């Protein structure tokens, strides 16, 4: 038996949302050299197997004997013109990944615009994560919490799946422990 989670990926234009989504879903696409914006919404799917040992951490899954989690990732355009679609897109979402430009040191100033405009209060802040994505290949591997949103975890990373995938699995784990 399986369960499906819906995770929405939001952020401004050109910050790397699609690149991160492709990495999470195991698409071996190289990072594109030319920017091609996502038109509206792109839905990707990935799976996460749940071992018998892991089931004890997830009472809801254990009760229903669920061994597989399907994850639908909604890669949203950063174009503000699709804001009118936000209510439908966030409907039944379990979590939000906000991607920001890590090169812009003032990205935390815009978190409230995205979080209050898109996800809160329907989606708990604990089920939201922020990725400060650095496109240049610099050694970045930090995890911190936001000053403005103390329950929001911020990961600073570049396109290194050795960093992104464990962060994503930890995020899914947090969502699964809260299912009722």
GIWOBEL-V967681 format. One record per residue. N is the residue number from 1. SS is DSSP state (h for helix, s for strand, l for the rest). PHI is phi in degrees with one decimal (* if undefined). NEAR is the number of other ideal C-beta (glycine too) atoms within 12 Angstrom. Layout:
n:N ss:SS phi:PHI near:NEAR
n:N ss:SS phi:PHI near:NEAR
This chain:
n:1 ss:l phi:* near:15
n:2 ss:s phi:-136.9 near:18
n:3 ss:s phi:-132.5 near:27
n:4 ss:s phi:-116.0 near:24
n:5 ss:s phi:-103.9 near:38
n:6 ss:s phi:-114.4 near:30
n:7 ss:s phi:-121.9 near:44
n:8 ss:s phi:-103.2 near:43
n:9 ss:s phi:-109.0 near:48
n:10 ss:s phi:-125.4 near:46
n:11 ss:l phi:154.1 near:42
n:12 ss:l phi:-65.7 near:25
n:13 ss:l phi:-62.1 near:23
n:14 ss:l phi:72.4 near:24
n:15 ss:l phi:-91.1 near:36
n:16 ss:l phi:110.9 near:38
n:17 ss:h phi:-59.0 near:40
n:18 ss:h phi:-65.0 near:35
n:19 ss:h phi:-60.9 near:34
n:20 ss:h phi:-65.9 near:45
n:21 ss:h phi:-60.7 near:38
n:22 ss:h phi:-61.1 near:26
n:23 ss:h phi:-66.3 near:36
n:24 ss:h phi:-62.7 near:37
n:25 ss:l phi:-88.9 near:30
n:26 ss:l phi:65.3 near:19
n:27 ss:l phi:-84.4 near:21
n:28 ss:l phi:-87.4 near:9
n:29 ss:l phi:-79.9 near:17
n:30 ss:l phi:-68.4 near:11
n:31 ss:l phi:-63.8 near:23
n:32 ss:l phi:-65.1 near:17
n:33 ss:l phi:-82.3 near:9
n:34 ss:l phi:-118.8 near:8
n:35 ss:l phi:-73.7 near:16
n:36 ss:l phi:-126.7 near:15
n:37 ss:l phi:-68.1 near:22
n:38 ss:l phi:-71.6 near:31
n:39 ss:l phi:-91.5 near:16
n:40 ss:l phi:67.2 near:20
n:41 ss:s phi:-137.1 near:28
n:42 ss:s phi:-123.7 near:25
n:43 ss:s phi:-107.3 near:22
n:44 ss:s phi:-117.6 near:29
n:45 ss:s phi:-135.0 near:24
n:46 ss:s phi:-142.4 near:27
n:47 ss:s phi:-123.6 near:22
n:48 ss:s phi:-136.9 near:33
n:49 ss:s phi:-77.7 near:19
n:50 ss:l phi:-114.8 near:31
n:51 ss:l phi:-76.6 near:15
n:52 ss:h phi:-59.6 near:14
n:53 ss:h phi:-63.8 near:11
n:54 ss:h phi:-71.4 near:22
n:55 ss:h phi:-56.1 near:23
n:56 ss:l phi:-63.3 near:13
n:57 ss:l phi:-81.5 near:19
n:58 ss:l phi:-124.8 near:30
n:59 ss:h phi:-54.9 near:16
n:60 ss:h phi:-63.1 near:21
n:61 ss:h phi:-68.5 near:32
n:62 ss:h phi:-63.5 near:22
n:63 ss:h phi:-60.4 near:14
n:64 ss:h phi:-99.1 near:19
n:65 ss:l phi:53.5 near:15
n:66 ss:l phi:-91.5 near:25
n:67 ss:l phi:-111.0 near:21
n:68 ss:s phi:-140.4 near:23
n:69 ss:s phi:-114.3 near:33
n:70 ss:s phi:-91.3 near:25
n:71 ss:s phi:-122.4 near:36
n:72 ss:s phi:-91.8 near:29
n:73 ss:s phi:-108.5 near:40
n:74 ss:s phi:-96.6 near:37
n:75 ss:s phi:-87.8 near:37
n:76 ss:s phi:-91.5 near:42
n:77 ss:l phi:-61.2 near:29
n:78 ss:l phi:-86.1 near:31
n:79 ss:l phi:-71.5 near:21
n:80 ss:h phi:-63.2 near:18
n:81 ss:h phi:-68.4 near:14
n:82 ss:h phi:-94.2 near:25
n:83 ss:h phi:-54.9 near:20
n:84 ss:h phi:-64.8 near:12
n:85 ss:h phi:-87.6 near:21
n:86 ss:h phi:-53.1 near:29
n:87 ss:h phi:-57.3 near:16
n:88 ss:h phi:-71.5 near:17
n:89 ss:h phi:-67.7 near:30
n:90 ss:h phi:-82.3 near:31
n:91 ss:l phi:-59.1 near:15
n:92 ss:l phi:64.6 near:17
n:93 ss:l phi:-75.8 near:32
n:94 ss:l phi:-93.9 near:36
n:95 ss:s phi:-162.6 near:38
n:96 ss:s phi:-132.1 near:43
n:97 ss:s phi:-112.1 near:48
n:98 ss:s phi:-100.5 near:47
n:99 ss:s phi:-105.2 near:47
n:100 ss:s phi:-125.0 near:41
n:101 ss:s phi:-76.6 near:28
n:102 ss:l phi:-65.2 near:30
n:103 ss:l phi:-71.4 near:19
n:104 ss:l phi:-85.8 near:21
n:105 ss:l phi:-65.4 near:13
n:106 ss:l phi:-99.3 near:12
n:107 ss:h phi:-60.4 near:28
n:108 ss:h phi:-63.6 near:26
n:109 ss:h phi:-66.3 near:14
n:110 ss:h phi:-98.8 near:27
n:111 ss:h phi:-61.5 near:36
n:112 ss:h phi:-63.7 near:21
n:113 ss:h phi:-59.4 near:21
n:114 ss:h phi:-72.6 near:38
n:115 ss:h phi:-69.8 near:33
n:116 ss:h phi:-73.2 near:21
n:117 ss:h phi:-74.1 near:22
n:118 ss:h phi:-101.5 near:35
n:119 ss:h phi:-101.9 near:38
n:120 ss:l phi:-84.3 near:25
n:121 ss:l phi:-94.3 near:13
n:122 ss:l phi:-61.6 near:23
n:123 ss:l phi:-111.8 near:32
n:124 ss:l phi:-60.0 near:21
n:125 ss:h phi:-60.0 near:29
n:126 ss:h phi:-65.2 near:23
n:127 ss:h phi:-100.7 near:34
n:128 ss:s phi:-125.7 near:39
n:129 ss:s phi:-134.0 near:46
n:130 ss:s phi:-115.8 near:43
n:131 ss:s phi:-111.1 near:42
n:132 ss:s phi:-89.5 near:40
n:133 ss:s phi:-93.9 near:40
n:134 ss:s phi:-103.2 near:31
n:135 ss:l phi:-71.3 near:27
n:136 ss:l phi:-74.7 near:16
n:137 ss:l phi:-83.2 near:11
n:138 ss:l phi:-114.4 near:17
n:139 ss:l phi:-78.3 near:13
n:140 ss:l phi:-132.7 near:24
n:141 ss:l phi:-157.4 near:19
n:142 ss:s phi:-123.4 near:20
n:143 ss:s phi:-131.3 near:21
n:144 ss:s phi:-149.3 near:18
n:145 ss:s phi:-111.1 near:20
n:146 ss:l phi:-75.2 near:27
n:147 ss:l phi:-67.4 near:13
n:148 ss:l phi:-77.6 near:21
n:149 ss:l phi:-123.4 near:26
n:150 ss:l phi:-58.6 near:13
n:151 ss:l phi:-92.1 near:19
n:152 ss:l phi:-91.1 near:36
n:153 ss:s phi:-88.0 near:30
n:154 ss:s phi:-116.4 near:32
n:155 ss:s phi:-107.4 near:34
n:156 ss:s phi:-102.3 near:30
n:157 ss:s phi:-155.4 near:36
n:158 ss:s phi:-114.6 near:29
n:159 ss:l phi:-76.7 near:30
n:160 ss:l phi:-128.1 near:26
n:161 ss:h phi:-62.7 near:22
n:162 ss:h phi:-66.7 near:14
n:163 ss:h phi:-96.7 near:27
n:164 ss:h phi:-67.9 near:33
n:165 ss:h phi:-64.5 near:22
n:166 ss:h phi:-60.6 near:19
n:167 ss:h phi:-61.8 near:32
n:168 ss:h phi:-64.4 near:34
n:169 ss:h phi:-65.4 near:24
n:170 ss:h phi:-64.4 near:20
n:171 ss:h phi:-64.3 near:37
n:172 ss:h phi:-62.1 near:39
n:173 ss:h phi:-57.9 near:26
n:174 ss:h phi:-60.8 near:27
n:175 ss:h phi:-67.7 near:34
n:176 ss:h phi:-62.7 near:32
n:177 ss:h phi:-69.1 near:23
n:178 ss:h phi:-96.4 near:22
n:179 ss:l phi:-63.8 near:25
n:180 ss:l phi:-130.6 near:12
